[in-house]
Protein backbone atom coordinates (compact mmCIF):
# COMPACT_ATOMS: atom_id res chain seq x y z
CA UNK A 1 0.00 0.00 0.00
CA UNK A 2 1.01 3.59 -0.38
CA UNK A 3 1.74 5.36 2.93
CA UNK A 4 2.22 8.80 1.39
CA UNK A 5 5.92 9.23 0.73
CA UNK A 6 6.93 5.58 0.38
CA UNK A 7 5.49 2.31 -0.83
CA UNK A 8 5.30 -0.45 1.77
CA UNK A 9 4.84 -4.11 0.85
CA UNK A 10 3.24 -5.97 3.70
CA UNK A 11 4.77 -9.37 4.49
CA UNK A 12 2.85 -12.32 3.13
CA UNK A 13 0.97 -10.41 0.45
CA UNK A 14 3.42 -11.05 -2.39
CA UNK A 15 5.80 -13.85 -3.11
CA UNK A 16 9.23 -13.15 -4.45
CA UNK A 17 9.12 -13.94 -8.20
CA UNK A 18 12.63 -13.04 -9.16
CA UNK A 19 15.91 -14.13 -7.73
CA UNK A 20 19.14 -12.39 -6.88
CA UNK A 21 20.88 -15.11 -8.91
CA UNK A 22 21.43 -15.12 -12.67
CA UNK A 23 19.20 -17.59 -14.53
CA UNK A 24 16.87 -18.30 -11.58
CA UNK A 25 13.16 -17.46 -11.30
CA UNK A 26 10.30 -18.61 -9.09
CA UNK A 27 8.08 -21.37 -10.51
CA UNK A 28 5.24 -22.66 -8.37
CA UNK A 29 6.70 -23.83 -5.06
CA UNK A 30 10.22 -24.18 -6.46
CA UNK A 31 12.90 -22.27 -8.34
CA UNK A 32 13.44 -22.67 -12.09
CA UNK A 33 16.99 -22.70 -13.43
CA UNK A 34 17.44 -21.76 -17.09
CA UNK A 35 20.06 -20.25 -19.32
CA UNK A 36 20.14 -18.56 -22.71
CA UNK A 37 22.73 -20.02 -25.07
CA UNK A 38 23.50 -16.87 -27.12
CA UNK A 39 23.79 -17.23 -30.89
CA UNK A 40 26.22 -14.28 -31.04
CA UNK A 41 28.75 -16.46 -29.19
CA UNK A 42 28.29 -19.47 -31.45
CA UNK A 43 25.60 -21.32 -29.50
CA UNK A 44 22.13 -22.26 -30.78
CA UNK A 45 20.34 -19.14 -29.45
CA UNK A 46 17.80 -21.10 -27.40
CA UNK A 47 16.84 -21.11 -23.75
CA UNK A 48 17.96 -24.30 -22.02
CA UNK A 49 15.91 -25.37 -19.00
CA UNK A 50 17.91 -26.87 -16.16
CA UNK A 51 14.94 -27.94 -14.07
CA UNK A 52 12.99 -26.83 -11.03
CA UNK A 53 14.83 -26.94 -7.72
CA UNK A 54 13.58 -26.77 -4.12
CA UNK A 55 15.77 -23.82 -3.16
CA UNK A 56 17.00 -20.68 -4.85
CA UNK A 57 20.62 -21.61 -4.16
CA UNK A 58 20.20 -25.09 -5.66
CA UNK A 59 18.88 -23.52 -8.87
CA UNK A 60 21.79 -21.03 -8.93
CA UNK A 61 24.19 -23.93 -8.48
CA UNK A 62 22.64 -25.74 -11.47
CA UNK A 63 23.08 -22.62 -13.63
CA UNK A 64 26.70 -22.22 -12.52
CA UNK A 65 27.59 -25.86 -13.10
CA UNK A 66 26.14 -25.68 -16.62
CA UNK A 67 27.98 -22.45 -17.43
CA UNK A 68 31.34 -23.67 -16.11
CA UNK A 69 31.06 -27.04 -17.87
CA UNK A 70 29.39 -26.20 -21.19
CA UNK A 71 29.91 -22.46 -21.76
CA UNK A 72 33.17 -21.36 -20.11
CA UNK A 73 33.22 -18.24 -22.28
CA UNK A 74 30.25 -17.01 -20.19
CA UNK A 75 31.84 -17.68 -16.80
CA UNK A 76 31.57 -13.97 -15.99
CA UNK A 77 27.77 -14.44 -15.89
CA UNK A 78 28.01 -17.24 -13.31
CA UNK A 79 26.67 -16.54 -9.84
CA UNK A 80 29.82 -17.89 -8.18
CA UNK A 81 33.40 -18.49 -9.40
CA UNK A 82 34.55 -21.95 -10.54
CA UNK A 83 35.37 -24.22 -7.62
CA UNK A 84 33.03 -22.38 -5.23
CA UNK A 85 31.93 -24.52 -2.27
CA UNK A 86 28.14 -24.30 -2.08
CA UNK A 87 26.27 -24.59 1.19
CA UNK A 88 24.14 -27.62 0.49
CA UNK A 89 20.59 -27.49 1.75
CA UNK A 90 19.68 -30.71 3.52
CA UNK A 91 16.87 -32.82 2.14
CA UNK A 92 14.51 -34.75 4.36
CA UNK A 93 15.49 -38.39 4.92
CA UNK A 94 13.30 -40.72 2.90
CA UNK A 95 14.01 -44.11 4.37
CA UNK A 96 16.58 -46.65 5.44
CA UNK A 97 20.08 -45.91 4.19
CA UNK A 98 19.24 -42.40 3.09
CA UNK A 99 21.05 -39.23 4.00
CA UNK A 100 19.89 -35.77 4.93
CA UNK A 101 21.62 -34.56 1.75
CA UNK A 102 20.18 -34.90 -1.76
CA UNK A 103 21.94 -37.53 -3.88
CA UNK A 104 23.79 -39.13 -0.96
CA UNK A 105 23.05 -42.66 0.26
CA UNK A 106 24.71 -45.11 2.60
CA UNK A 107 26.95 -47.46 0.66
CA UNK A 108 25.85 -51.07 1.08
CA UNK A 109 28.96 -52.46 -0.58
CA UNK A 110 32.50 -52.88 0.64
CA UNK A 111 34.67 -49.78 1.03
CA UNK A 112 33.59 -46.26 1.86
CA UNK A 113 30.47 -45.63 3.92
CA UNK A 114 28.69 -43.04 1.73
CA UNK A 115 27.98 -42.82 -2.00
CA UNK A 116 27.17 -39.68 -4.02
CA UNK A 117 25.16 -40.01 -7.24
CA UNK A 118 23.00 -37.98 -9.62
CA UNK A 119 20.22 -39.00 -11.95
CA UNK A 120 20.52 -37.82 -15.56
CA UNK A 121 17.21 -37.70 -17.41
CA UNK A 122 15.75 -37.01 -20.82
CA UNK A 123 15.98 -33.22 -20.36
CA UNK A 124 19.75 -33.56 -20.32
CA UNK A 125 19.78 -35.84 -23.36
CA UNK A 126 19.92 -39.21 -21.62
CA UNK A 127 17.40 -41.64 -23.05
CA UNK A 128 16.81 -43.87 -21.17
CA UNK A 129 17.55 -41.96 -17.96
CA UNK A 130 20.69 -43.08 -16.16
CA UNK A 131 22.31 -42.72 -12.74
CA UNK A 132 25.89 -41.46 -12.55
CA UNK A 133 28.01 -42.44 -9.57
CA UNK A 134 30.07 -39.47 -8.35
CA UNK A 135 32.19 -41.42 -5.90
CA UNK A 136 32.39 -43.08 -2.52
CA UNK A 137 33.32 -41.19 0.63
CA UNK A 138 34.05 -41.91 4.27
CA UNK A 139 31.65 -39.27 5.66
CA UNK A 140 28.18 -38.15 4.73
CA UNK A 141 29.25 -34.50 4.48
CA UNK A 142 32.17 -35.35 2.18
CA UNK A 143 29.75 -37.17 -0.15
CA UNK A 144 27.44 -34.14 -0.17
N, C-alpha and C positions, 0 to 999 in steps of 0.2 A: 504494500500500500504506500501511498505517498503521504509523508508526514510534513509536508511543506517544503523544506529546503533539501531533503534527501529522500531517496527511495529505500525503504526497508523491506527485506524479504523475510517473512516470518518462517521460522523453522518448521519443517514438515509440510509446507504447502507446495514446494517444488522439489523435484529430484534433479540432481546434477546430471545433465545430459552430455556434457563434454568432459574431457579429461585434460589434465595438465600434461599428459604424455602424448607424443607424436604417434599418430596412427591408431588411437584408442578412442572409442565412443561408447556410450551406454546403449545396451540393447536388452530390453526386458529387465530381468533380474541380474543379468551379467554384463560383461564388458566385451565389446567386439574389437578384435584386432584385425586391421587391414592395412594394406600398403599399395600405393600407386607405383607401378613399374614404368617410369617415364620413357616415352618413345625418343625424346631428344637425347637420351643417354644410351640409346641402342637397345632398349627393352621393348616389350610388346605394347606398351601404352595402356595396359588394363589394370584394373584394381584387383588385387589378389587378397582373398579373404583368408585369414589365419585362424579363424574360429572364435567362439564365444568362451570367455574365461570367467571364473567366479570372482576374481578380484581385478582391480584396475592395474595393479603391479604385474600380475601374471600376464595380462594382455600386453603390457608394455614390454615385458620380457620376450614374449613371442615375436613382437615386431622387431626388437633388437637382434634376436637370434637370426631371424630371416635376413635382415639387412647385412649383418656381419658375415653370414655364410654365403648368401646369394648375390648381394649387391654391395660389395665393399667400397665401390666408388661413392656410395651414399652414406658412408659411416658418419658423416657430420650430422645427418638427420637423426641418428640413433638417440634414444633417450639416455643411454649410459654408454661409457667407453667399452671397447672390447676387453673381455676378461673381468668385467665388473662382477662382484659377488652379490647376488640378489638375496634379499631377505625372503625366505620361502614361507608362504602362508601355509600353516598346517591344514590338512584335510581331516575330516572326521574318520576315525577308524571304522572299517566296514565289516570286519570279521576276524576270524582266527588267522594269525600270520600277517595281518596288515599293519601298516605303520600310520603314524599321524601325518606323514608327508605323502603327497600325491606321487604316484609312480614308484614308491618304495615298498618292498615286501620282504618278509623274513625268508632267507634262503633255506630251502629244505634239503639242499644237497650238501656235499662235503666242501669244506673251505670256509670262505667268509660268511658272516652271519646275515648280511643284508644285501639285497639285489636292487639295482635301479634299472627301470625299463620305461620305454615310451611306446605308445601304440600309434602307428602310422596308418592313416586311412585313405579313402578314395580322394578326399579333398587335396591331399598332398601327392596324389598320383600313384598310390599303391593300391592295386586291384589284383587280387584280394587284399584286404587290410592285413598288416603284419605287425608283429611286436619286435622292437629292437632292444636288445640287452645293452645297457650302458656300462655295466660292470658290477663287480661284487666288492663289498666294503665291510670293514670290521665293525663300524658303528652306523646306527640309523641316520645320524646327522651327516656323516660323510657321504652316505648314499644319496641323501637329499641334495 
